Amino acid sequence: MNIHDLEAFIAVVETGSIVGASARLNLTQPGVTRRIQNLEDGLATALLDRQSKPLKPTASGREAYEHGRRVLRSLEDLRAGVSPQGEVKGEFRLGIMPYLSDAALALPLDSLRAAFPQLTLRISSGWSPRLVEQVARSELDAVAVCLAEGLAPPDELVCDDLGVQSVLLVASPGLGVPKPADLASLSRFPWVMNENGCGFRAFIRQSFDALRLPFQVGVEALSVDLRMSLVARGHGIGIVTPGAFADSRWRDRVEVIDCPDFKPQVRAWLLHRPPAGRLSRPIALFRDALIEGLEVPMPLVS
């Protein structure tokens, strides 16, 4: 088996196309196609479903991808271990859920780039269930996710507990949310929320369902700045991290809701497959910097 053929196959799976793999590997498209065919001939099986757009691996291709990723990581670990300079090189594929990317990514990423300038960061965003699946299948090297309290990550992963994370409930003063509020009064207003898959949204819905209260999502939007602007214009109640609230240009046009019996929170985790190999130091640095970045004090309630 040729390592270059394996690299081409993995690039196609991760980019979803021959064109994308060609750009990543700096090869011609026919060159990438030949390498995929060589690998399929060597394994005597089809690895890609060529009818799908984007290209997706077959069942055999999925298994080949997972094994191949581990082979390439082992080679990168070997190169790093025998390098005279001891520099960490190659890729660091990092998955971040939107809440954490809104909250505290600047410091961790600055620290990684300063400490490991030869390391290529490939950052993707997604919801926690999907990210956990991707790191378990070795599609990502590490993921930062939020899970509901009591929901443990998979046993086969290395799990660093980043602590309990809370969010603020915010609304426009003109919306007329009672002070203080309770869940019953909050259920009378629409909400401006992240897409389905957000741990905080699931937590809020479960809390309302437990009391048989309605939960109406008035607007669904991924961008924290857009959500804050909609909240400021009176379209509903929103949630925001302390860090995002402190940095928001809309913070003076909203107020923090005081709801003593309802404090939305989840637990943050940094997950990766063992062993970390050459990425052990980058993962540890990212973890420590992320913990520091998440330590933003809660503002006073209006």
C-alpha positions as CSV (number, residue, x, y, z in Angstrom):
1,M,0.0,0.0,0.0
2,N,1.3,3.4,-1.0
3,I,1.1,6.2,1.7
4,H,0.5,8.8,-1.0
5,D,-2.5,6.9,-2.3
6,L,-3.9,6.8,1.3
7,E,-3.4,10.5,1.7
8,A,-5.3,11.2,-1.5
9,F,-8.2,9.0,-0.3
10,I,-8.4,10.7,3.0
11,A,-8.2,14.2,1.4
12,V,-11.2,13.2,-0.8
13,V,-13.2,12.0,2.1
14,E,-12.5,15.2,4.1
15,T,-13.1,17.7,1.3
16,G,-15.9,15.8,-0.3
17,S,-14.5,16.1,-3.8
18,I,-11.6,15.3,-6.2
19,V,-11.3,19.1,-6.8
20,G,-10.9,19.8,-3.0
21,A,-8.4,17.0,-2.6
22,S,-6.5,18.3,-5.6
23,A,-6.2,21.7,-4.1
24,R,-5.2,20.4,-0.6
25,L,-2.5,18.1,-2.0
26,N,-1.3,20.4,-4.8
27,L,-2.0,17.6,-7.4
28,T,-3.8,17.5,-10.6
29,Q,-7.3,16.0,-10.5
30,P,-6.3,13.0,-12.7
31,G,-3.4,12.4,-10.3
32,V,-5.8,12.3,-7.3
33,T,-8.1,10.0,-9.2
34,R,-5.3,7.6,-10.1
35,R,-4.2,7.4,-6.5
36,I,-7.7,6.5,-5.3
37,Q,-7.9,3.8,-8.0
38,N,-4.6,2.4,-6.9
39,L,-5.8,2.2,-3.3
40,E,-9.0,0.5,-4.4
41,D,-7.2,-2.0,-6.5
42,G,-4.8,-2.8,-3.7
43,L,-7.7,-3.4,-1.3
44,A,-9.9,-5.0,-3.9
45,T,-12.9,-3.0,-2.9
46,A,-14.7,0.3,-3.8
47,L,-14.0,3.0,-1.3
48,L,-16.0,5.9,-2.6
49,D,-19.7,6.2,-3.6
50,R,-19.2,8.0,-6.9
51,Q,-22.9,8.7,-7.3
52,S,-23.1,10.9,-4.2
53,K,-22.5,14.6,-4.2
54,P,-20.4,15.4,-2.3
55,L,-18.4,12.2,-2.6
56,K,-18.9,9.9,0.4
57,P,-17.1,6.8,1.4
58,T,-18.7,3.4,1.1
59,A,-19.0,1.2,4.2
60,S,-15.5,-0.3,3.4
61,G,-14.3,3.3,2.7
62,R,-15.4,4.5,6.1
63,E,-13.4,1.7,7.8
64,A,-10.5,2.4,5.5
65,Y,-10.7,6.1,6.4
66,E,-10.6,5.5,10.1
67,H,-7.7,3.1,9.9
68,G,-5.9,5.3,7.4
69,R,-6.2,8.4,9.6
70,R,-4.6,6.5,12.5
71,V,-1.8,5.3,10.1
72,L,-1.0,8.9,9.0
73,R,-1.1,10.2,12.6
74,S,1.4,7.4,13.6
75,L,3.7,8.6,10.8
76,E,3.4,12.2,11.9
77,D,4.2,11.1,15.5
78,L,7.3,9.3,14.2
79,R,8.5,12.3,12.2
80,A,8.0,14.6,15.2
81,G,9.7,12.2,17.5
82,V,12.9,11.9,15.4
83,S,13.0,15.6,14.3
84,P,16.2,17.3,15.5
85,Q,14.2,20.4,16.3
86,G,11.4,18.6,18.0
87,E,8.9,20.8,16.3
88,V,5.2,19.8,16.2
89,K,4.2,19.8,12.5
90,G,1.3,18.6,10.4
91,E,-2.4,19.1,11.0
92,F,-4.4,19.7,14.2
93,R,-8.1,19.1,13.3
94,L,-10.1,20.8,16.0
95,G,-13.9,20.8,16.4
96,I,-15.7,23.5,18.3
97,M,-19.3,23.9,19.1
98,P,-20.7,27.3,18.4
99,Y,-21.2,28.3,22.0
100,L,-17.5,27.8,22.8
101,S,-16.4,29.5,19.6
102,D,-18.5,32.6,20.6
103,A,-17.1,32.5,24.1
104,A,-13.4,32.1,24.3
105,L,-11.5,31.1,21.2
106,A,-9.2,34.1,20.7
107,L,-6.8,33.3,23.5
108,P,-6.5,29.5,22.9
109,L,-5.9,30.0,19.1
110,D,-3.4,32.8,19.7
111,S,-1.5,30.5,22.2
112,L,-1.5,27.6,19.7
113,R,-0.1,29.7,16.8
114,A,2.6,31.2,19.1
115,A,3.7,27.9,20.6
116,F,3.5,25.7,17.5
117,P,4.0,27.9,14.3
118,Q,4.6,24.8,12.1
119,L,1.2,23.3,13.1
120,T,-1.7,23.8,10.6
121,L,-5.0,24.3,12.5
122,R,-8.1,23.1,10.7
123,I,-11.1,24.3,12.7
124,S,-14.6,23.2,12.1
125,S,-17.8,24.1,14.0
126,G,-20.7,21.8,14.8
127,W,-23.1,20.7,17.5
128,S,-21.9,18.5,20.3
129,P,-23.5,15.1,19.3
130,R,-21.9,15.3,15.8
131,L,-18.5,16.4,17.1
132,V,-18.4,13.5,19.6
133,E,-19.1,11.1,16.7
134,Q,-16.4,12.7,14.6
135,V,-13.6,12.5,17.2
136,A,-14.6,8.9,18.1
137,R,-14.2,8.0,14.4
138,S,-10.8,9.9,14.2
139,E,-12.2,12.4,11.8
140,L,-11.2,15.1,14.2
141,D,-8.2,15.1,16.6
142,A,-9.9,16.9,19.5
143,V,-13.3,18.5,20.1
144,A,-14.6,21.1,22.6
145,V,-18.2,20.4,23.4
146,C,-21.0,21.1,25.9
147,L,-23.1,18.3,27.3
148,A,-26.1,18.4,29.7
149,E,-25.3,17.7,33.3
150,G,-25.2,14.0,34.0
151,L,-24.5,13.1,30.4
152,A,-21.0,11.5,30.3
153,P,-18.8,11.4,27.1
154,P,-17.9,8.0,25.6
155,D,-15.6,5.9,27.7
156,E,-13.2,5.3,24.9
157,L,-12.2,9.0,24.7
158,V,-9.9,11.0,26.9
159,C,-12.2,13.5,28.6
160,D,-11.0,16.7,30.2
161,D,-13.7,18.4,32.3
162,L,-13.7,22.1,31.6
163,G,-16.3,22.9,34.2
164,V,-20.0,24.0,34.3
165,Q,-20.8,26.8,31.8
166,S,-23.7,29.1,32.3
167,V,-25.5,31.6,30.0
168,L,-27.4,34.8,30.6
169,L,-31.1,35.3,29.7
170,V,-31.5,38.7,27.9
171,A,-34.4,40.7,26.5
172,S,-35.2,44.2,25.4
173,P,-36.6,46.3,28.2
174,G,-39.6,47.0,25.9
175,L,-40.5,43.3,25.8
176,G,-42.0,43.6,29.3
177,V,-40.4,40.5,30.9
178,P,-41.4,40.6,34.7
179,K,-38.7,41.3,37.3
180,P,-38.0,38.9,38.7
181,A,-39.3,36.3,36.3
182,D,-40.2,32.6,36.6
183,L,-40.5,29.8,34.1
184,A,-44.3,30.4,33.8
185,S,-43.8,34.0,32.9
186,L,-40.9,33.3,30.5
187,S,-43.1,30.8,28.6
188,R,-45.4,33.6,27.5
189,F,-42.7,35.1,25.3
190,P,-41.1,33.9,22.1
191,W,-37.4,33.0,22.1
192,V,-34.5,33.9,19.8
193,M,-32.4,30.7,19.7
194,N,-29.6,28.7,18.1
195,E,-30.4,25.9,15.8
196,N,-31.6,22.5,17.0
197,G,-28.6,20.6,18.4
198,C,-27.6,23.4,20.8
199,G,-27.2,22.0,24.3
200,F,-28.6,25.1,26.0
201,R,-31.7,25.0,23.7
202,A,-32.3,21.4,24.6
203,F,-31.8,22.2,28.3
204,I,-34.4,25.0,28.1
205,R,-36.9,23.0,26.2
206,Q,-36.6,20.1,28.7
207,S,-37.1,22.5,31.6
208,F,-40.3,23.9,30.1
209,D,-41.6,20.4,29.1
210,A,-41.1,19.1,32.6
211,L,-43.6,21.8,33.8
212,R,-45.8,21.3,30.7
213,L,-45.2,24.9,29.7
214,P,-45.1,26.0,26.0
215,F,-41.7,26.9,24.5
216,Q,-42.0,29.0,21.3
217,V,-39.0,29.7,19.2
218,G,-39.7,32.9,17.4
219,V,-36.4,33.2,15.5
220,E,-33.7,30.6,14.9
221,A,-30.3,32.0,13.9
222,L,-26.7,30.8,14.3
223,S,-24.8,34.1,14.5
224,V,-24.6,35.4,18.1
225,D,-24.4,39.0,16.8
226,L,-27.6,38.5,14.7
227,R,-29.4,36.9,17.7
228,M,-28.4,39.8,20.0
229,S,-29.6,42.4,17.4
230,L,-33.0,40.6,17.2
231,V,-33.3,40.5,21.0
232,A,-32.5,44.2,21.2
233,R,-35.2,44.9,18.7
234,G,-37.8,43.1,20.9
235,H,-38.2,39.8,18.9
236,G,-37.9,37.6,22.0
237,I,-35.8,36.3,24.9
238,G,-32.3,35.3,24.0
239,I,-29.4,33.5,25.7
240,V,-25.8,34.6,25.5
241,T,-22.5,33.7,27.2
242,P,-20.9,36.2,29.6
243,G,-18.0,36.7,27.2
244,A,-20.2,37.3,24.2
245,F,-22.4,39.7,26.2
246,A,-19.3,41.7,27.4
247,D,-18.1,42.0,23.8
248,S,-21.5,42.7,22.2
249,R,-22.3,46.1,20.6
250,W,-25.9,45.4,21.6
251,R,-25.4,45.0,25.4
252,D,-26.6,48.5,26.3
253,R,-29.9,47.8,24.5
254,V,-30.8,44.7,26.4
255,E,-31.2,43.7,30.0
256,V,-30.2,40.6,31.9
257,I,-33.3,38.8,33.1
258,D,-33.4,37.8,36.8
259,C,-34.9,34.3,37.0
260,P,-34.0,32.8,40.4
261,D,-35.4,29.3,39.8
262,F,-34.0,28.9,36.3
263,K,-30.2,28.9,35.5
264,P,-29.4,27.3,32.2
265,Q,-26.1,25.5,32.3
266,V,-24.2,22.7,30.7
267,R,-20.8,21.1,31.3
268,A,-17.9,21.7,28.9
269,W,-15.5,19.0,27.8
270,L,-12.4,18.6,25.7
271,L,-12.3,15.2,24.1
272,H,-9.8,13.3,22.1
273,R,-8.9,9.7,21.2
274,P,-5.9,8.1,23.0
275,P,-3.0,8.3,22.5
276,A,-2.6,11.9,21.7
277,G,1.0,11.3,20.3
278,R,2.6,14.4,18.8
279,L,-0.6,16.5,19.6
280,S,-0.3,15.9,23.3
281,R,1.3,19.3,24.0
282,P,-1.0,21.3,21.6
283,I,-4.1,19.6,23.1
284,A,-2.9,20.4,26.7
285,L,-2.1,24.0,25.8
286,F,-5.5,24.5,24.1
287,R,-7.3,23.0,27.1
288,D,-5.6,25.3,29.6
289,A,-6.1,28.4,27.5
290,L,-9.8,27.5,26.8
291,I,-10.4,27.1,30.6
292,E,-8.8,30.6,31.1
293,G,-10.9,32.1,28.3
294,L,-14.1,30.7,29.7
295,E,-13.6,32.3,33.1
296,V,-15.6,35.5,32.4
297,P,-17.5,36.9,35.4
298,M,-21.3,37.0,35.2
299,P,-22.6,40.6,34.9
300,L,-25.0,42.0,37.5
301,V,-28.7,41.4,36.8
302,S,-30.6,44.6,35.8
